[in-house]
């Protein structure tokens, strides 16, 4: 057994807080990020050039809240259209 190498390093994504947007409009939060929002309600703002997405709990308006289901995924065609107009490739992380 000494000739085998053990890989005990975790995938970097399992340690990171990751939000993903797919070309079908799916907006997904990984489990580590989702645990920060137990209610499943978030507010998200996109930088005008599309390079950064800020996600936070507090929101001024009920209309601006995004409600994630237990599977940590929603459809958000508005975000998809914004990223498409900015020529961001998918999936976007």
N, C-alpha and C positions, 0 to 999 in steps of 0.2 A: 504493500500500500504506500510505501514511501515514494514511489515514482509518480504518484498523482498529486496534482496541485489543487488546493481547496480555494475556491473563489468565495470569499465571505464579504465582499464589498456589495453594498446595496446600490440599486439603481438610483442615479441622482434625482430622477423624477419622484421617487417615493419620499424623498426628504424635502422636496420643493413644494411651494404653493403654486399650483398651475391652473390657469383658466384657459380653455381651448374653444376656438370657434371653427366649425367645419363648414364646408361649402354647401351643405344642405340646410344651413341656418341653425344647427344645433350649437348651443352655448353650454359648455360643460365645465364644472368645477371638480378638481380631484378631491379625494376624500379628506385629505389634510386641510385643504382650504375650506371645504364645506363645513368642517367641524367648528370653524370660527363663526359660522352663521347658523346656529341651531334652529332658528325660526324658518330658515330657507329664504328669507327676504334680504335682498341686497340692493344697493344702488351702485351703478357703474358709470364712469365718465371716461371717454376716449379722448386722448390727446389729438389735436387737430390733424397732425400728420399720421396718426394711426399707429405710432410706435409704442405707446404705452396705454394700458387700461388700468384705471384705479377703481378698486372695489371697496366699498365701505358700508357700514351698518346704518348710519344715520342718514335720513332723507327728509328733505323739506316738504315734499309732496307725495301723497299716496299714489298718484298717477305715475310717478317716476320709479316706483319700486318694481323690482323683478322678483317674481315668486318661483323659487326652484322647488321641484318635487323631490321626493326621497331618493330618486335615482340620480340626483345632482345635475339634471339636464333640463333645459328649456329650449324652445325655438324662439329665436330673435332675428327676424328678417331685417329689422331696421339696422342692427349692428352688422349683419351680413352685407347689406347694401352699402353702408359707410365704408367698410373694409374693401369691398369690391371697387368702389369709386377711387379709392386710394391705391389701387393695384397691389394690395397686400395678398400674398400667396396663402393658400389654405392647405392643411390646417394651420391656423394662426395660434400661437401660444403666447 
